[in-house]
């Protein structure tokens, strides 16, 4: 008799991490992933040169929970693009057919992996999720939540008309697929060239991947049921206007990008 799990496409979750051993960091994300209702997935955490013991936190959780399909790999070249790409390619080399990414300061709800699989079942090869502000790490009022949600909508709307996202070679419209909540088939990831191995200061790697995908297929879309709670620490550190400037072509470029 065939095990139902054996007939399913193999899903791997990739989590880049840099200095996330603090109270509201990687352990909270791992707890959220450990609590997934559909736990038929592998996990690759990519340590991007942490100096605070982040990989030790991950290894301890893996051992305590007996998660044999979870692992830590290292990427010394600093940059979310490089770290995410290493994680994706590690997963593909180990047989992954579906890839999902979140970040080490995000909290996927219990139904996240199930929603990711459902989005792929719709026929899309790239799934763009949505973000909801975290409320457990930094104080966020209902008014602030509304403002942040509006800001995300503005960012998405701007992306659709942004000159850099317009080209005759694109087969479909731009969609905002935040790196901390997106999924893609392994086949399309390789065809598109993957995340550029760049520093976050230089290139928004998620935008670059989306635009590479747009030259290959129209089988991509936003899926609102695929959501995660994302940290608001940049907004708290920089303010809303500067944060929007950062995401809009780095019009605001702080000295310290890796807010912790």
Secondary structure as UniProt FT lines:
FT   HELIX           4..7
FT   STRAND          11..17
FT   TURN            23..24
FT   HELIX           26..34
FT   STRAND          42..47
FT   HELIX           54..65
FT   TURN            68..69
FT   STRAND          70..74
FT   HELIX           80..93
FT   TURN            94..95
FT   STRAND          98..103
FT   TURN            104..105
FT   STRAND          106..108
FT   TURN            110..111
FT   HELIX           112..121
FT   TURN            122..123
FT   STRAND          126..133
FT   HELIX           142..161
FT   HELIX           163..165
FT   TURN            168..169
FT   TURN            179..180
FT   STRAND          181..185
FT   HELIX           186..192
FT   TURN            200..202
FT   HELIX           205..214
FT   TURN            215..216
FT   STRAND          220..230
FT   HELIX           233..238
FT   HELIX           240..247
FT   TURN            248..250
//
